[in-house]
């Protein structure tokens, strides 16, 4: 039970941090669903949300995908420029 709650909390953190938040939450709820009926209901809702998110991603246009790639490249270039400008070591030595 504690492991299931720990996995759900980690998944919740991944909703705002990098990581597969919904997937980790689903795994934690799957563990909790073995014991609790409320967890089974939440698991069903989470799987539905994951399916809806997958459908939304599949419906994106080429233009939206290109804009996302350009924004990601801009972030990487900005991070490299900031590391160079502020003399931040890129690799720990």
C-alpha positions in Angstrom: 0.0 0.0 0.0 2.8 2.5 0.9 4.6 1.6 -2.3 1.5 2.4 -4.3 1.1 5.7 -2.7 4.7 6.5 -3.2 4.5 5.8 -6.9 1.3 7.9 -7.2 3.1 10.8 -5.5 6.1 10.4 -7.8 3.7 10.5 -10.8 2.0 13.7 -9.5 5.4 15.3 -9.2 6.1 14.3 -12.8 3.1 16.2 -14.0 5.1 19.4 -13.4 8.6 17.9 -13.6 10.0 16.0 -16.6 8.8 12.5 -16.8 5.8 10.3 -17.7 3.5 11.5 -15.0 0.2 10.0 -16.1 1.9 6.6 -16.8 3.5 6.5 -13.4 0.2 7.5 -11.7 -1.5 4.7 -13.6 1.1 2.2 -12.3 0.6 3.4 -8.7 -3.1 3.3 -9.0 -2.9 -0.2 -10.5 -1.0 -1.3 -7.3 -3.6 0.5 -5.1 -6.5 -0.9 -7.1 -5.6 -4.4 -5.8 -6.8 -3.2 -2.4 -9.1 -0.2 -2.9 -12.2 0.2 -5.1 -11.7 4.0 -5.2 -8.2 3.5 -6.7 -9.7 1.3 -9.4 -12.2 4.0 -10.4 -9.4 6.6 -10.5 -7.3 4.2 -12.6 -10.1 3.9 -15.1 -10.3 7.8 -15.3 -6.5 8.1 -15.7 -6.5 5.6 -18.5 -9.3 7.5 -20.3 -7.3 10.8 -19.9 -4.2 9.0 -21.3 -6.2 7.8 -24.3 -7.6 11.3 -24.9 -4.1 12.9 -24.6 -2.8 10.3 -27.1 -5.6 11.2 -29.5 -4.9 14.9 -29.2 -1.2 14.3 -30.0 -2.1 12.3 -33.1 -4.4 15.1 -34.3 -1.7 17.8 -34.3 -0.9 19.3 -37.7 2.6 19.4 -39.3 2.7 23.2 -38.6 2.1 22.6 -34.9 4.8 19.9 -34.8 7.3 22.2 -36.7 6.6 25.0 -34.2 7.2 22.7 -31.3 10.5 21.5 -32.7 11.6 25.1 -33.3 10.6 26.1 -29.8 12.6 23.1 -28.4 15.6 24.1 -30.5 15.3 27.7 -29.2 15.3 26.5 -25.6 18.4 24.4 -26.2 20.2 27.3 -27.9 19.2 29.6 -25.1 20.4 27.2 -22.4 23.8 26.8 -24.2 24.1 30.6 -24.6 23.3 31.1 -20.9 25.8 28.5 -19.9 28.5 30.2 -22.0 27.5 33.8 -20.9 27.4 33.0 -17.2 30.4 30.6 -17.4 28.3 27.6 -16.1 30.2 24.3 -16.5 28.2 22.0 -18.9 30.0 18.9 -17.7 30.9 18.3 -14.1 34.6 18.0 -13.8 
